Amino acid sequence: MTSQKKNILLIHSSNDLYGASKIFLQLIDLFIPNDFNVHVVLPEKGKLDDFLIKKDITISYHELGVLRKKYLNPLGLINRLVSNIKAIKFLSNYIKNHSIDLVYTNTSTVLCGGIAAKKNDVSSIFHIHEIPTGNRLYEFFSGKIINRYSSKVLTVSNSVKKHWLKNINENKIKRIYNGIILIESDSIIKLERDQDNFVISSVARIIPYKGHRYLIEIADELLKKSPKYRFLIVGDTLPSYVSYEKSVKQKVNDLGLENKIKFLGFRNDVSSILKQSDLFIHPAIAPDPLPTVLFESLYNDLPTVATNLGGAIEILDDGNNGLLIPYNDSKKAANLINDYCADIKLQKKHLDNSKNNFKINFSTESFNKNILKEVNNLL
């Protein structure tokens, strides 16, 4: 007699195809063949849906009271409180009606899932992809809530774990590196580029901490050294950061670099763009928990540069898998990048090193095994 399938509810904070959402897809693909009935609740419809509707899962949409910086004001906090109360009621009913055995929240910015799980005496996992900075009260509050309403907390890097240890019990937290996951697309468009150009690409949502303004400053310095450089910026923004995106593009115009720096918007053919580039750069100016786009660049044999912050240091293995640059000195960063672009031997060494490092620390098999172990321990 086969054992009855367990019901797992997966909650995520957005509906896009950036790093954490790709891991969300990977989790679904892990649980389906391992005797789970998978239920998904998202705050809205979006780009993920094209992938989700093909899977044997139950999908619902409901306002989840996602915590974002724009709500860190008196009216915003009242808004989030009301939204979370409604979301807790919705999820609590959902857990009862669908006999949910485990609630798995794939973010630290949605707290209602863990609270609803606790109300129904159901185990809860928080899988944290974020390093919130700039508001200590928010960090304290969210950390204490997660600590109280979680059965287990998983973090995507040592940097993330270290950050949250201030407010979450150490015996609750386990670091599990993401396995490499790539979303391929049939949409492949050949980029226009001159043979003599050296193309540097960057892929990230256009929000302040991702460092696009810093990238433009670096580009300006590099172009003073050589006119061969060209820059491709891939990514869109959130509705609350439209003015920031405009300021980034205005900075390009102010420096007269509109013919050197191209904004491509959101793209499904990221791997195709990487294959047509000569270098990749991730210019975050605040700790990025574990920028999975670095996996994609290295997987596509693209020499990779990142600022020396957060999970990028771990992916690039302290500079053994790629070039680490300062996050606050564009002139020094440009000098390092310019030298690196000319050092083909070092680039090849870094790419070879990354393949070995990925097998040890970032394999999909290791990720799947570790996730299943933690989930099964709670059932």
Secondary structure by P-SEA (a helix, b strand, c coil): ccccbbbbbbbbccccccaaaaaaaaaaaaaaacccbbbbbbcccccaaaaaaaccbbbbbccccccccccccaaaaaaaaaaaaaaaaaaaaaaaaacccbbbbccccccaaaaaaaaacbbbbbbccccccccaaaaaaaaaaaaacccbbbbccaaaaaaaccccccccbbbbcccbbbbbbcbbbbbbbccccbbbbbbccccccccaaaaaaaaaaaaaacccbbbbbbbcccccaaaaaaaaaaaaaaacccccccccccccaaaaaaaacccccccccccccccaaaaaaaaaccbbbbcccccccccccccccbbbbbcccaaaaaaaaaaaaacaaaaaaaaaaaaaaaaccccaaaaaaaaaaaaaaac
